[in-house]
Amino acid sequence: MVPIDVCRAMPKVELHVHLEGSIRPETVLRLAERNGVSLPADSVEGLREWYSFRDFRHFVEIYVAVSGCVRTPEDIEFVAREFLVGQAEQNILWSEVTYTASTIAKLAGVPWDEQIDALNRAMVWGKDELGVEMGLIIDIVREQSVEEGLQVAEWAVKGRDRGVVALGLSGVEGKGLARHLKPAFDLARESGLPIVSHAGETQGAHSIWEVLELTGCQRIGHGIRCLEDGELVKELRSMGVVLEVCPSSNVCLAGIPSIAAHPIAEIHEMGVAVTINSDDPPMFGTTLSDEYARCSAAFGWDEDVLRGMVRTAAEASFCPDRAGLIERL
Ligand SMILES: [Zn+2]
């Protein structure tokens, strides 16, 4: 078993983590107080209790409430800087961070241009002061209309020279729910912007097939239910699609009883490329380093296996200097 301090010190790459879901509980409380947002808890302990999710929909409700505490460009810059500090403390050299700009625009009224400016201030600071970098995945939420989806895709395409590395898809999975968003994914694809998509987290193999066909995505967020369909496993393997697996998140939300019962080890053994990620770390009582240590303890993975997964993540990343990143690892 690889100890947590070794996991923390190991240079890493993270492909699946949400900025709003990474806000430290202390910061959530401070933002709520400063911005006059009322939350059902006023202490860190209370927030931790509030983060006990009944199901995925309940999680989304709480996630949106936390996002609602971010009201200004200064707030965005602050949470992004704090995020980068947390990544630097764990030696995460490159992170691909999902950020739901449309929620911030809707709840706080901050225009896209001001959001991307604030994020870029934090990114420049993180690179200069901390030596860590991040790329942005701007995501469409499944419940959005085609017009809203197109708006997000336009922002993402426009943001390519300002740190946006991909268009994402998140929200509550359900059969056929993403079909209407096809024009938004076509727009991204025609502009050469990569697409990544959450699927196969709470829904089965059909949901993964759907996003593969709909978006042509190169990576799948979660994808853990691929084992239900042998043909799908073959397809993922032959297409080289990489799964962004978030074990503790799945224990909290996807009905998996424990890390030891998580299918990541079996998926890895079947030859599908997997990476380890933290998703919304404070909400699931974890960090990326903890995810590595927990998997090592549960599956007997040694340092070589973990380093192999870091390398898979680097190779599947959209880092503009991918070769340089691999070199630094
Ligand atoms: Zn996610």
Boltz pocket constraint, residues with backbone or C-beta under 6 A from the ligand:
constraints:
  - pocket:
      binder: B
      contacts: [[A, 16], [A, 18], [A, 170], [A, 198], [A, 221], [A, 279]]
      max_distance: 6.0
